[in-house]
Every structure is written in C-alpha cells, then in structure tokens.
C-alpha cells in the first residue's frame, strides 16, 4: 500500500504503471482495463481530489454512504456504483441512487430492483456476482447457477446485464487467487457460448488493491481499487 505522504496523483500513476505491466505480461492493451476508485469510508474531500484527476465513477459498498455523499457532490456529476451486498429491502435505494450494481446475485433482488426501477422510470447496468472463492464469508451466485440465472434476467428490461464480478480468496497463495479469476473468465466464456439474447458479458470486474495484477493477467476489464488510491482507510 502506498504511503499517505504520497499525493493521490502519485498513487494513481503508480497503479497505472502496474496495470500497464500486467497488460504487457498478458498480451493486452492498458486501455482494456478500467480503474474504478472505491470511495467507501472516504469523504467529500478525497472524492473531489479524485474528480480533479478525471474520475467520475465511484464504487461504494453501502447505499447509505451514497445517500450521504451524493448531495455534497451533486455539482460533480458523479456515477455511483454499488459493489457491496444489497439486501432486498435496499432495492429502492439502489434504484434511486445508483448508476450501476455489480453485486446482483439472486432472483429476489432482481425482481425487487425491477419493480423499483420501473417506478423511478430508470434502467441501470448490472453485473452478476459469482462466488469463485471457497470462503464462507464471500457472497455470490454459485457457478453452476449462472447460466439459468442469466436466462431469468432476460425478463427484466430495467436491468442491463453487462458482465460478471467476483471476489478472489484472501490468500498469500497467488495460485489460489489466480484460480478465482481464471474460473470467472472460463465461466463467462461458457455463458457466451449459450448466446442468451439481450445479455452482454463484455465486462469482468475482478481485482482489488491487493490482487489486481493477477486479475488483469486473467482477463479483468475493471479493477476496484480503494486503499491504493485513497490511502489507509479511516478508522470506523
């Protein structure tokens, strides 16, 4: 993790260098990988600093934080991306506040979101979260359930399915971490073979501050980075 004595511009430049190096190793172009700053627990000042560096999309775990921050930053024209688990009773907040949800993992939530989005007269991009880690603490759809779930999602016109998301195992074993990302890419390729009408799977959101280089080498199109951009998180 970068020192808080560095500027945010320094930290992002360092991340960009690491992204480019990972892309070289994978035979990819750096512009194939989007950097999503994860602003959870960080306040208005930090987000404005990132906005000044060209960022308009920010990842948040909780809709409550978006509700608190959005009014303070309304002049910035931001897009809020929900990356944390969403309880069904929070669907109304996602429908009202979020531009994208990366953690869709069950039909009940899709139904609730669709109802609320219809009421709001909106549609949002969604990624389906898939569980590739054996850890019980990790959430997501079981891999075997993905293709039937994607077929179910065709009925919801308010949910634009763009791809898949996963959280890798928290481990010092790079092979175990890499396996999580490789499994998601392989599952995406298998789902593509089904050619489900209206379902786009162009995006793979995988990789965070501690493991994004492995994710890029395995095909990630978007990495979710918090502490490596913003510095150490404030204590709760």
N, C-alpha and C positions, 0 to 999 in steps of 0.2 A: 504494500500500500504506500502511496506517495505521502510525503510529509505535508502537513498543513502549512509549512513555511513556503511551499511552492505556490505559485498562483494557479488558479483554475485553468488558465490558458496553457501553462506549463504541463499540467497533468493531462489535459486532453491531447496536447501534442505528443506526449509520451505514449498515450493509448493508441493514437493514430499510427505511430511508428510500429507498435506491436501488432496492430491489425494488418498493416502492410506486410510485415514479415511473415505472419501466419498465412496470408493470402499467397505470398510467393511460394511457401512450402506446399500449399495445396493446389498450385497452378490456377489461382483465381485472381480477380482484379479487386483492389480495395473498395471500389465503388459498388461492389456487390454486397457490401456489409454496412448496415445502418447501425449507428450508435444511438441507443435510447438512454438518456440520462434518467436515473431513478432517484427522484427527489424526496422519497419518503423520509420523514423526520427532519428534513431541512426546510428552512423558512424562506420568506419572500426575498430577502437579500441574496441568498445563494442562487435562487432560481433566476432572479433578474441578472445576476452575473453570467449565468449560462445563456440566457436570452441574448445578452450583448455579444456573446460568442457565436450566435447563429442558430441556437436551438429553440424549437417551438413545441416539440412533443416531449412530455414528461411522464414517466411511469410512477404510479402510486399504488401502494398495497390496499389502502382503505379509502372508501368513498367519503368517509368523514373528513379526511385530510383534504381531499379535493374541495369539499364544500367550504372548508375554512380558508383555503388558499385562493381559490378561483376569484372571489370578489376583490381580493387585494391585487390581483394580477390581470384584471379584466382588460386593461389597456394594452396588454402584450399579445392578445390574440392566440392564446395557447390551446393546444390539444392535449387532453388528459387521457392517459392510457392506464386502465386498471389491470394490474398484473397479479394481484393477490386473490385469494379465495373469496368468493362472493356468496353470502347467504341469500337464499331465495327472497327473503323479506327486504333485501337491499337492492333488488332489481330496479325499483323505482328510482333510486339514486343513480345507478349506472345509466339508466335511460335518460335521466335529466342532465347529468354532468359529464359523462364520458364520451369521447370520440371513438374509443376502441376498448374492447375487452379481450385480454389474452389468456383468460383462465376459465373459459367455458368448458365444463366437464360433466354435465348431466342434463337430461331432457327437461327435468322440472325447472331448472334455471332458464333454459332456452324458452320454455313456454311463458314463464313469468316476464322475461325480458321482452318477448314479442308483444305481449299484452300492453306493457308499459310504453314501449316504443311506438306502438300504434297510437296510443293516447297522446304521446308527445308529437306525433307526426314526423318521426325521425327513423333513420336506419343507421346502424353502426357496423364497422368492421369487427370481426371476431376471429380469434384463434382458438383452436381446441387444445386444451391442456391434456397431455398424455403422461401417464406415470411410467417412467423408464427406470426409476431407482427402486431397489428393494426396501428402502427405508419406510417404515410405517408412517413417519411424520410427513412424508411427501404426498401431495394430493395429485389428482388427475385421473382421467379415464384409463381403464385397463387397456392395454394394447389390442387385445383380442376384440374389444368392443368398438374400436374406432370406425371401421367401415359401416357397420349397421347404424352407428350414431350419425355419421355424415349423411346417410340416406334419410334419416329422420329430420335432419336440419333443412332439407330441401323445402320443407313446407313453410318455413318462416322467412317471409320476404324482407323483414326488418333486420335480419342477421346476415351480413355479407361474409361468408366464410372464406378467409384468405390463406389459412395455413395452420401450422401446429406449433405448440410451445411445450417445453419440458424443463424440469429442474434436475440437474445431474446429482448423483450421490455426493455427499460431502465426505471426501476421502483424499488422502495423500497419494493414493494409488492412481496414477494417471491413466492406466489401462481401464480401470473400473469407471472412471469419469468419462473417458472417451467412448466407452461402450454405450453409455446412456445416449450420447449424441448420435452415435452410429445407428443405434436402434431406431431413433426417431426418423432419421433420414431414410432408412430402409423401409420403415412403415409408411412414410409419405410416398415413396416410390411405388409401393404396393397399392396404396389407395388410389394413386393416379391411374394405375392400370384399370381400375374399375370405371374410370371416366364418368363420375357422377355428375350429371348435368347441373350447372349452376354453382358448382363447388370449385373454388380455386385453391390450390395448395402450393402457391408460389413461395410462401414465406415460411421460414423455420426460425422461430425465436428461441434461441438457446445460447447459453453462455452468460456468465456474470463476471464481476471483478476478478474472481479467483481462478476462473477456468475458461475465459472466453477464447483464448488462443486454440485450445483443443476443440472448442465448438466450431470455430471458423474452419479449422482443418477438416472437420466432418460435415461442413456444408451449411453452417448457420448463415442466415441472411440478416439477422438482427441480434445484437448483444445488448443485454440490460445491465448497465453499469451505474453503480451508486457511489460507493466509497472511493473508488479510484478516480472519480471526477470531483466529488464534493469534499473529500477528506473524511476523517473519522466522524462517525455519526454522533450527534449529541446524546448524552445520557438521558434515559427516559425521565 
